[in-house]
Amino acid sequence: MNRVWIELERPNTDEVGHLRAKLASNMITKLGSPIKKTFWWHEKKQTYCITLDTGGSYQELEDRGHWFNLDFLGEA
Protein backbone atom coordinates (compact mmCIF):
# COMPACT_ATOMS: atom_id res chain seq x y z
CA MET A 1 0.00 0.00 0.00
CA ASN A 2 1.18 3.50 -0.82
CA ARG A 3 0.58 6.08 1.89
CA VAL A 4 0.63 9.84 2.38
CA TRP A 5 1.05 11.63 5.73
CA ILE A 6 -1.15 14.62 6.53
CA GLU A 7 -0.35 16.64 9.63
CA LEU A 8 -2.09 19.72 11.04
CA GLU A 9 -0.28 22.49 12.87
CA ARG A 10 -0.99 22.90 16.57
CA PRO A 11 -3.54 25.72 16.94
CA ASN A 12 -3.13 28.63 19.32
CA THR A 13 -6.90 28.74 20.02
CA ASP A 14 -9.80 26.31 19.94
CA GLU A 15 -11.37 28.38 17.19
CA VAL A 16 -8.31 27.88 14.98
CA GLY A 17 -8.28 24.15 15.81
CA HIS A 18 -11.88 23.77 14.67
CA LEU A 19 -11.23 25.75 11.49
CA ARG A 20 -8.13 23.74 10.53
CA ALA A 21 -9.92 20.46 11.20
CA LYS A 22 -12.84 21.58 9.02
CA LEU A 23 -10.54 22.61 6.16
CA ALA A 24 -8.59 19.34 6.35
CA SER A 25 -11.84 17.35 6.38
CA ASN A 26 -13.07 19.23 3.31
CA MET A 27 -9.82 18.40 1.52
CA ILE A 28 -10.00 14.69 2.36
CA THR A 29 -13.65 14.59 1.26
CA LYS A 30 -12.71 16.16 -2.09
CA LEU A 31 -10.09 13.44 -2.50
CA GLY A 32 -12.80 10.80 -2.23
CA SER A 33 -13.17 9.82 1.42
CA PRO A 34 -16.69 8.63 2.31
CA ILE A 35 -16.29 10.20 5.79
CA LYS A 36 -17.47 13.83 5.79
CA LYS A 37 -15.97 14.97 9.11
CA THR A 38 -12.61 13.24 8.97
CA PHE A 39 -10.64 15.57 11.26
CA TRP A 40 -12.02 17.32 14.33
CA TRP A 41 -10.61 19.30 17.25
CA HIS A 42 -11.15 17.91 20.77
CA GLU A 43 -11.27 21.00 23.01
CA LYS A 44 -11.13 19.15 26.32
CA LYS A 45 -8.05 17.13 25.35
CA GLN A 46 -6.53 19.87 23.17
CA THR A 47 -5.78 17.49 20.32
CA TYR A 48 -6.95 16.68 16.81
CA CYS A 49 -8.90 13.50 16.28
CA ILE A 50 -9.66 11.56 13.13
CA THR A 51 -12.80 9.57 12.36
CA LEU A 52 -11.64 6.18 11.10
CA ASP A 53 -14.82 4.75 9.58
CA THR A 54 -18.47 5.49 8.81
CA GLY A 55 -19.39 3.82 12.12
CA GLY A 56 -17.82 6.76 13.98
CA SER A 57 -14.81 5.15 15.65
CA TYR A 58 -12.01 7.66 16.08
CA GLN A 59 -8.40 8.06 17.13
CA GLU A 60 -6.75 10.90 19.03
CA LEU A 61 -3.76 12.21 17.08
CA GLU A 62 -0.96 12.82 19.56
CA ASP A 63 1.34 13.82 16.70
CA ARG A 64 -1.43 15.81 14.87
CA GLY A 65 -1.15 13.62 11.76
CA HIS A 66 -2.37 10.46 10.09
CA TRP A 67 -1.32 8.14 7.27
CA PHE A 68 -3.88 7.92 4.43
CA ASN A 69 -4.16 5.28 1.71
CA LEU A 70 -2.73 7.00 -1.35
CA ASP A 71 -3.87 4.19 -3.65
CA PHE A 72 -7.50 4.82 -2.64
CA LEU A 73 -7.47 8.63 -2.46
CA GLY A 74 -5.28 9.00 -5.55
CA GLU A 75 -7.47 6.95 -7.91
CA ALA A 76 -8.59 8.81 -11.00
mmCIF file of the C-alpha atoms, coordinates in Angstrom:
data_MODEL
# 
_entry.id   MODEL 
# 
loop_
_atom_site.group_PDB 
_atom_site.id 
_atom_site.type_symbol 
_atom_site.label_atom_id 
_atom_site.label_alt_id 
_atom_site.label_comp_id 
_atom_site.label_asym_id 
_atom_site.label_entity_id 
_atom_site.label_seq_id 
_atom_site.pdbx_PDB_ins_code 
_atom_site.Cartn_x 
_atom_site.Cartn_y 
_atom_site.Cartn_z 
_atom_site.occupancy 
_atom_site.B_iso_or_equiv 
_atom_site.pdbx_formal_charge 
_atom_site.auth_seq_id 
_atom_site.auth_comp_id 
_atom_site.auth_asym_id 
_atom_site.auth_atom_id 
_atom_site.pdbx_PDB_model_num 
ATOM 1  C CA . MET A 1 1  ? 0.000   0.000  0.000   1.00 0.00 ? 1  MET A CA 1 
ATOM 2  C CA . ASN A 1 2  ? 1.184   3.500  -0.817  1.00 0.00 ? 2  ASN A CA 1 
ATOM 3  C CA . ARG A 1 3  ? 0.577   6.079  1.889   1.00 0.00 ? 3  ARG A CA 1 
ATOM 4  C CA . VAL A 1 4  ? 0.629   9.837  2.383   1.00 0.00 ? 4  VAL A CA 1 
ATOM 5  C CA . TRP A 1 5  ? 1.054   11.626 5.734   1.00 0.00 ? 5  TRP A CA 1 
ATOM 6  C CA . ILE A 1 6  ? -1.154  14.616 6.530   1.00 0.00 ? 6  ILE A CA 1 
ATOM 7  C CA . GLU A 1 7  ? -0.350  16.637 9.630   1.00 0.00 ? 7  GLU A CA 1 
ATOM 8  C CA . LEU A 1 8  ? -2.091  19.719 11.039  1.00 0.00 ? 8  LEU A CA 1 
ATOM 9  C CA . GLU A 1 9  ? -0.284  22.486 12.874  1.00 0.00 ? 9  GLU A CA 1 
ATOM 10 C CA . ARG A 1 10 ? -0.991  22.898 16.568  1.00 0.00 ? 10 ARG A CA 1 
ATOM 11 C CA . PRO A 1 11 ? -3.537  25.716 16.938  1.00 0.00 ? 11 PRO A CA 1 
ATOM 12 C CA . ASN A 1 12 ? -3.127  28.625 19.317  1.00 0.00 ? 12 ASN A CA 1 
ATOM 13 C CA . THR A 1 13 ? -6.904  28.742 20.021  1.00 0.00 ? 13 THR A CA 1 
ATOM 14 C CA . ASP A 1 14 ? -9.801  26.305 19.944  1.00 0.00 ? 14 ASP A CA 1 
ATOM 15 C CA . GLU A 1 15 ? -11.374 28.381 17.185  1.00 0.00 ? 15 GLU A CA 1 
ATOM 16 C CA . VAL A 1 16 ? -8.312  27.876 14.978  1.00 0.00 ? 16 VAL A CA 1 
ATOM 17 C CA . GLY A 1 17 ? -8.279  24.153 15.814  1.00 0.00 ? 17 GLY A CA 1 
ATOM 18 C CA . HIS A 1 18 ? -11.878 23.768 14.673  1.00 0.00 ? 18 HIS A CA 1 
ATOM 19 C CA . LEU A 1 19 ? -11.231 25.751 11.488  1.00 0.00 ? 19 LEU A CA 1 
ATOM 20 C CA . ARG A 1 20 ? -8.130  23.745 10.526  1.00 0.00 ? 20 ARG A CA 1 
ATOM 21 C CA . ALA A 1 21 ? -9.923  20.461 11.201  1.00 0.00 ? 21 ALA A CA 1 
ATOM 22 C CA . LYS A 1 22 ? -12.837 21.581 9.016   1.00 0.00 ? 22 LYS A CA 1 
ATOM 23 C CA . LEU A 1 23 ? -10.542 22.607 6.165   1.00 0.00 ? 23 LEU A CA 1 
ATOM 24 C CA . ALA A 1 24 ? -8.587  19.336 6.348   1.00 0.00 ? 24 ALA A CA 1 
ATOM 25 C CA . SER A 1 25 ? -11.839 17.352 6.380   1.00 0.00 ? 25 SER A CA 1 
ATOM 26 C CA . ASN A 1 26 ? -13.070 19.234 3.312   1.00 0.00 ? 26 ASN A CA 1 
ATOM 27 C CA . MET A 1 27 ? -9.816  18.401 1.522   1.00 0.00 ? 27 MET A CA 1 
ATOM 28 C CA . ILE A 1 28 ? -10.002 14.689 2.364   1.00 0.00 ? 28 ILE A CA 1 
ATOM 29 C CA . THR A 1 29 ? -13.653 14.587 1.256   1.00 0.00 ? 29 THR A CA 1 
ATOM 30 C CA . LYS A 1 30 ? -12.714 16.160 -2.095  1.00 0.00 ? 30 LYS A CA 1 
ATOM 31 C CA . LEU A 1 31 ? -10.092 13.439 -2.505  1.00 0.00 ? 31 LEU A CA 1 
ATOM 32 C CA . GLY A 1 32 ? -12.798 10.797 -2.230  1.00 0.00 ? 32 GLY A CA 1 
ATOM 33 C CA . SER A 1 33 ? -13.166 9.820  1.425   1.00 0.00 ? 33 SER A CA 1 
ATOM 34 C CA . PRO A 1 34 ? -16.686 8.634  2.311   1.00 0.00 ? 34 PRO A CA 1 
ATOM 35 C CA . ILE A 1 35 ? -16.286 10.204 5.790   1.00 0.00 ? 35 ILE A CA 1 
ATOM 36 C CA . LYS A 1 36 ? -17.472 13.831 5.785   1.00 0.00 ? 36 LYS A CA 1 
ATOM 37 C CA . LYS A 1 37 ? -15.973 14.969 9.114   1.00 0.00 ? 37 LYS A CA 1 
ATOM 38 C CA . THR A 1 38 ? -12.611 13.239 8.973   1.00 0.00 ? 38 THR A CA 1 
ATOM 39 C CA . PHE A 1 39 ? -10.637 15.574 11.260  1.00 0.00 ? 39 PHE A CA 1 
ATOM 40 C CA . TRP A 1 40 ? -12.016 17.315 14.327  1.00 0.00 ? 40 TRP A CA 1 
ATOM 41 C CA . TRP A 1 41 ? -10.613 19.298 17.248  1.00 0.00 ? 41 TRP A CA 1 
ATOM 42 C CA . HIS A 1 42 ? -11.154 17.910 20.766  1.00 0.00 ? 42 HIS A CA 1 
ATOM 43 C CA . GLU A 1 43 ? -11.269 20.996 23.010  1.00 0.00 ? 43 GLU A CA 1 
ATOM 44 C CA . LYS A 1 44 ? -11.135 19.154 26.325  1.00 0.00 ? 44 LYS A CA 1 
ATOM 45 C CA . LYS A 1 45 ? -8.050  17.125 25.353  1.00 0.00 ? 45 LYS A CA 1 
ATOM 46 C CA . GLN A 1 46 ? -6.532  19.870 23.172  1.00 0.00 ? 46 GLN A CA 1 
ATOM 47 C CA . THR A 1 47 ? -5.780  17.493 20.319  1.00 0.00 ? 47 THR A CA 1 
ATOM 48 C CA . TYR A 1 48 ? -6.945  16.684 16.815  1.00 0.00 ? 48 TYR A CA 1 
ATOM 49 C CA . CYS A 1 49 ? -8.896  13.500 16.276  1.00 0.00 ? 49 CYS A CA 1 
ATOM 50 C CA . ILE A 1 50 ? -9.656  11.558 13.126  1.00 0.00 ? 50 ILE A CA 1 
ATOM 51 C CA . THR A 1 51 ? -12.798 9.575  12.365  1.00 0.00 ? 51 THR A CA 1 
ATOM 52 C CA . LEU A 1 52 ? -11.642 6.183  11.097  1.00 0.00 ? 52 LEU A CA 1 
ATOM 53 C CA . ASP A 1 53 ? -14.822 4.749  9.578   1.00 0.00 ? 53 ASP A CA 1 
ATOM 54 C CA . THR A 1 54 ? -18.467 5.493  8.806   1.00 0.00 ? 54 THR A CA 1 
ATOM 55 C CA . GLY A 1 55 ? -19.394 3.824  12.121  1.00 0.00 ? 55 GLY A CA 1 
ATOM 56 C CA . GLY A 1 56 ? -17.820 6.761  13.976  1.00 0.00 ? 56 GLY A CA 1 
ATOM 57 C CA . SER A 1 57 ? -14.807 5.150  15.645  1.00 0.00 ? 57 SER A CA 1 
ATOM 58 C CA . TYR A 1 58 ? -12.010 7.657  16.078  1.00 0.00 ? 58 TYR A CA 1 
ATOM 59 C CA . GLN A 1 59 ? -8.405  8.058  17.132  1.00 0.00 ? 59 GLN A CA 1 
ATOM 60 C CA . GLU A 1 60 ? -6.753  10.901 19.025  1.00 0.00 ? 60 GLU A CA 1 
ATOM 61 C CA . LEU A 1 61 ? -3.763  12.207 17.077  1.00 0.00 ? 61 LEU A CA 1 
ATOM 62 C CA . GLU A 1 62 ? -0.964  12.821 19.563  1.00 0.00 ? 62 GLU A CA 1 
ATOM 63 C CA . ASP A 1 63 ? 1.341   13.825 16.703  1.00 0.00 ? 63 ASP A CA 1 
ATOM 64 C CA . ARG A 1 64 ? -1.425  15.807 14.872  1.00 0.00 ? 64 ARG A CA 1 
ATOM 65 C CA . GLY A 1 65 ? -1.148  13.624 11.759  1.00 0.00 ? 65 GLY A CA 1 
ATOM 66 C CA . HIS A 1 66 ? -2.367  10.458 10.094  1.00 0.00 ? 66 HIS A CA 1 
ATOM 67 C CA . TRP A 1 67 ? -1.321  8.141  7.267   1.00 0.00 ? 67 TRP A CA 1 
ATOM 68 C CA . PHE A 1 68 ? -3.879  7.922  4.429   1.00 0.00 ? 68 PHE A CA 1 
ATOM 69 C CA . ASN A 1 69 ? -4.157  5.276  1.712   1.00 0.00 ? 69 ASN A CA 1 
ATOM 70 C CA . LEU A 1 70 ? -2.727  6.999  -1.349  1.00 0.00 ? 70 LEU A CA 1 
ATOM 71 C CA . ASP A 1 71 ? -3.869  4.190  -3.651  1.00 0.00 ? 71 ASP A CA 1 
ATOM 72 C CA . PHE A 1 72 ? -7.499  4.816  -2.637  1.00 0.00 ? 72 PHE A CA 1 
ATOM 73 C CA . LEU A 1 73 ? -7.467  8.634  -2.462  1.00 0.00 ? 73 LEU A CA 1 
ATOM 74 C CA . GLY A 1 74 ? -5.284  8.999  -5.554  1.00 0.00 ? 74 GLY A CA 1 
ATOM 75 C CA . GLU A 1 75 ? -7.465  6.948  -7.906  1.00 0.00 ? 75 GLU A CA 1 
ATOM 76 C CA . ALA A 1 76 ? -8.595  8.805  -11.001 1.00 0.00 ? 76 ALA A CA 1 
# 
